Amino acid sequence: MRDLISRAACLWLQHWRPLYLRLPLLPPAFFCMILGYEACNWVNATLGAPRWLSIPVATQWDWQIPFLPGSLPLYLSFISFYYLPKALLREPYRNEAYYAAMHQALQLTTLVSCVIFLLAPTPVELRLQALAALDTAHLPAWLRAGCQGMFAIDGEYNAWPSLHVSQPLLIMLAVQQLRLFSPLLRRLLWLHWVLMVLSVLTMKQHYLWDVFTAVLLALTYWLAWLSPRLRAAAVPPRPQMALGL
């Protein structure tokens, strides 16, 4: 069975990696995250979220953070972080073991987060503040439609830990340890991550607690799981090490 899986992984690398690298395709971990996230929202909205399990996480500081519709592009830019690990499959890196470890870590954070979403659903009541502001604010039509569309698509229950924060942080920690890209570009990427984190607050999509628990989750997985595997993968990878692709 192990040989069969290894051959299947090698076949994928041989036939699909050139297309995957040539086109702006996102990794499977991204789609696993989206499917899990939306499934949890659907379950809580359809079957009724057990609110007695919800933890009251809202603070007065959450309500005092202003709603800034103009931060929507920054909020949506979290998708761009998922393209960064693809550099590991290009020259001069070409290390499938690094890529597999990062991919598997992202899937694990999705799994843990989805379990929390289902066991302790926390409605994001801050949306009421944002929706009220949209009714009175003078905004371009595209920006108003974008904000309304985002609130309509993204359900209210998946508050903490924020996958919007945890997974890009996990990717950035790996980028830093592996010294991907130039030092200047890494600094710009870290600045982008900070601004993106602020946008989840100014778009009224998350509480401060959600950001804190997301950072804690990412650091836990980084220290206990991903960082040791990246160090262990420094040797030339064997074909069966690419299974996380």
C-alpha positions as CSV (number, residue, x, y, z in Angstrom):
1,M,0.0,0.0,0.0
2,R,2.8,2.4,0.9
3,D,4.5,1.7,-2.5
4,L,1.2,2.4,-4.3
5,I,0.8,5.7,-2.5
6,S,4.4,6.7,-3.2
7,R,3.9,5.9,-6.9
8,A,0.8,7.9,-7.0
9,A,2.6,10.9,-5.4
10,C,5.4,10.6,-7.9
11,L,2.9,10.4,-10.8
12,W,1.3,13.6,-9.5
13,L,4.7,15.4,-9.4
14,Q,5.6,14.2,-12.8
15,H,2.4,15.2,-14.7
16,W,0.7,17.9,-12.6
17,R,3.4,19.9,-10.9
18,P,4.4,21.8,-14.1
19,L,0.8,22.9,-14.7
20,Y,0.4,23.7,-11.0
21,L,3.5,26.0,-11.0
22,R,2.7,27.5,-14.4
23,L,-0.8,28.6,-13.6
24,P,-2.0,30.8,-10.6
25,L,-3.5,27.8,-8.9
26,L,-4.1,27.6,-5.1
27,P,-2.9,24.6,-3.1
28,P,-5.4,22.0,-2.0
29,A,-5.0,23.1,1.6
30,F,-6.8,26.4,0.7
31,F,-9.8,24.6,-0.6
32,C,-9.9,22.2,2.4
33,M,-10.0,25.3,4.6
34,I,-12.8,27.0,2.6
35,L,-14.9,23.8,2.5
36,G,-14.4,23.1,6.2
37,Y,-15.1,26.7,7.1
38,E,-18.3,27.0,5.1
39,A,-19.5,23.5,6.2
40,C,-19.3,24.6,9.9
41,N,-21.2,27.8,9.2
42,W,-23.9,25.8,7.4
43,V,-24.2,23.3,10.2
44,N,-24.5,26.0,12.8
45,A,-26.9,28.2,10.8
46,T,-29.1,25.2,9.6
47,L,-29.2,23.0,12.7
48,G,-29.0,25.8,15.2
49,A,-25.8,26.6,17.0
50,P,-25.6,25.5,20.6
51,R,-25.2,29.0,22.0
52,W,-25.0,27.7,25.5
53,L,-21.5,26.5,24.6
54,S,-20.5,29.9,23.2
55,I,-17.9,31.9,25.1
56,P,-18.6,35.6,25.6
57,V,-15.6,37.0,24.0
58,A,-16.7,40.5,23.0
59,T,-15.1,43.4,24.9
60,Q,-15.6,47.2,24.9
61,W,-12.4,47.5,22.8
62,D,-14.0,45.4,20.1
63,W,-16.9,47.8,19.8
64,Q,-14.6,50.9,19.8
65,I,-12.6,49.7,16.8
66,P,-14.0,51.7,13.8
67,F,-15.5,50.0,10.9
68,L,-13.4,50.8,7.8
69,P,-15.0,49.5,4.6
70,G,-11.9,50.6,2.7
71,S,-9.9,47.7,4.3
72,L,-11.9,45.1,2.4
73,P,-9.1,44.6,-0.2
74,L,-6.7,44.0,2.6
75,Y,-9.1,41.6,4.2
76,L,-9.4,39.6,1.0
77,S,-5.7,39.7,0.4
78,F,-5.2,36.8,2.8
79,I,-5.6,34.5,-0.2
80,S,-2.2,35.7,-1.5
81,F,-0.3,34.1,1.4
82,Y,-1.3,30.6,0.1
83,Y,0.7,31.2,-3.1
84,L,4.0,31.6,-1.1
85,P,4.6,27.8,-0.4
86,K,4.6,27.2,-4.2
87,A,8.1,28.7,-4.2
88,L,9.3,25.5,-2.5
89,L,8.6,23.5,-5.6
90,R,10.6,25.8,-7.9
91,E,14.3,26.3,-8.3
92,P,16.5,26.7,-6.4
93,Y,14.5,25.0,-3.6
94,R,12.7,22.0,-5.2
95,N,12.0,20.5,-1.8
96,E,8.8,18.6,-1.8
97,A,9.3,17.6,1.8
98,Y,9.2,21.2,2.9
99,Y,6.0,21.8,0.9
100,A,4.3,18.7,2.2
101,A,5.0,19.6,5.8
102,M,3.5,23.1,5.3
103,H,0.5,21.7,3.5
104,Q,-0.2,19.1,6.2
105,A,0.2,21.8,9.0
106,L,-2.4,24.0,7.2
107,Q,-4.8,21.0,7.0
108,L,-4.3,20.3,10.7
109,T,-5.1,23.9,11.7
110,T,-8.2,23.7,9.6
111,L,-9.3,20.5,11.4
112,V,-8.7,21.9,14.9
113,S,-10.4,25.2,14.1
114,C,-13.4,23.5,12.6
115,V,-13.9,21.4,15.7
116,I,-13.9,24.5,17.8
117,F,-16.3,26.2,15.4
118,L,-18.8,23.3,15.9
119,L,-18.3,22.9,19.7
120,A,-18.2,26.6,20.6
121,P,-19.9,28.6,17.9
122,T,-19.5,32.3,18.6
123,P,-21.7,34.7,16.6
124,V,-19.9,37.8,15.5
125,E,-22.3,40.5,16.7
126,L,-20.0,43.2,15.5
127,R,-21.5,42.7,12.1
128,L,-24.5,44.7,13.3
129,Q,-22.3,47.7,13.7
130,A,-20.8,47.3,10.2
131,L,-24.2,46.8,8.6
132,A,-25.6,49.9,10.3
133,A,-22.6,51.9,9.1
134,L,-23.1,50.6,5.5
135,D,-26.6,52.0,5.5
136,T,-25.5,55.6,6.2
137,A,-21.9,55.7,4.8
138,H,-21.2,57.4,1.4
139,L,-19.3,54.7,-0.4
140,P,-18.6,53.8,-4.0
141,A,-21.1,51.3,-5.3
142,W,-18.4,48.6,-5.8
143,L,-17.2,48.9,-2.2
144,R,-20.7,48.8,-0.7
145,A,-21.6,45.8,-2.9
146,G,-18.3,44.1,-1.9
147,C,-18.9,44.5,1.8
148,Q,-22.5,43.4,1.6
149,G,-21.5,40.4,-0.5
150,M,-18.8,39.4,1.9
151,F,-21.2,39.5,4.9
152,A,-23.7,37.5,2.9
153,I,-21.3,34.7,1.9
154,D,-19.3,34.5,5.2
155,G,-21.5,33.3,8.0
156,E,-21.4,34.7,11.5
157,Y,-20.5,31.7,13.6
158,N,-16.8,30.9,12.9
159,A,-15.3,33.5,15.2
160,W,-12.4,31.9,17.0
161,P,-9.7,31.0,16.3
162,S,-9.5,33.1,13.1
163,L,-8.2,31.0,10.2
164,H,-7.8,34.3,8.4
165,V,-5.0,35.0,10.9
166,S,-3.6,31.6,11.9
167,Q,-2.8,30.0,8.5
168,P,-1.1,33.1,7.0
169,L,1.0,33.4,10.2
170,L,2.0,29.7,9.9
171,I,3.0,30.3,6.3
172,M,5.0,33.4,7.2
173,L,6.9,31.6,10.0
174,A,7.9,28.9,7.5
175,V,8.9,31.6,5.0
176,Q,11.1,33.2,7.6
177,Q,12.7,30.0,8.8
178,L,13.4,28.7,5.3
179,R,14.6,32.2,4.2
180,L,12.4,32.2,1.2
181,F,12.6,35.3,-1.0
182,S,14.9,38.3,-0.3
183,P,15.1,39.9,3.2
184,L,13.3,43.0,1.9
185,L,10.5,41.0,0.5
186,R,10.1,39.1,3.7
187,R,9.8,42.4,5.6
188,L,7.1,43.6,3.2
189,L,5.3,40.3,3.6
190,W,5.3,40.6,7.4
191,L,4.0,44.2,7.0
192,H,1.3,42.8,4.8
193,W,0.4,40.2,7.4
194,V,0.1,42.8,10.1
195,L,-2.1,45.1,8.0
196,M,-4.2,42.1,7.0
197,V,-4.7,41.1,10.7
198,L,-5.8,44.7,11.4
199,S,-8.3,44.5,8.6
200,V,-10.2,41.5,10.2
201,L,-10.9,43.9,13.1
202,T,-11.7,47.0,11.1
203,M,-14.0,44.9,8.8
204,K,-15.9,43.8,12.0
205,Q,-15.3,40.1,11.0
206,H,-13.5,39.1,14.2
207,Y,-13.0,39.9,17.9
208,L,-9.7,40.6,19.5
209,W,-10.1,37.2,21.2
210,D,-10.3,35.6,17.8
211,V,-6.9,37.1,16.7
212,F,-5.3,36.2,20.0
213,T,-6.4,32.5,19.8
214,A,-5.4,32.3,16.2
215,V,-1.9,33.5,16.9
216,L,-1.7,31.1,19.8
217,L,-2.9,28.2,17.6
218,A,-0.4,29.0,14.9
219,L,2.5,29.3,17.3
220,T,1.6,26.1,19.0
221,Y,1.5,24.2,15.7
222,W,4.7,25.9,14.6
223,L,6.7,25.0,17.7
224,A,5.3,21.6,18.3
225,W,4.8,20.3,14.7
226,L,5.9,22.3,11.7
227,S,9.2,23.8,12.7
228,P,10.7,20.4,13.8
229,R,9.5,18.8,10.5
230,L,11.0,21.5,8.4
231,R,14.4,21.0,10.2
232,A,14.1,17.2,9.7
233,A,13.3,17.7,6.0
234,A,16.6,19.5,5.3
235,V,17.9,16.2,3.8
236,P,17.1,15.4,0.2
237,P,13.5,14.2,0.1
238,R,12.4,10.7,-0.8
239,P,9.4,10.3,-3.1
240,Q,7.1,9.1,-0.3
241,M,7.8,12.4,1.6
242,A,5.8,14.3,-0.9
243,L,2.4,12.8,0.1
244,G,1.0,16.1,1.4
245,L,0.9,17.6,-2.0
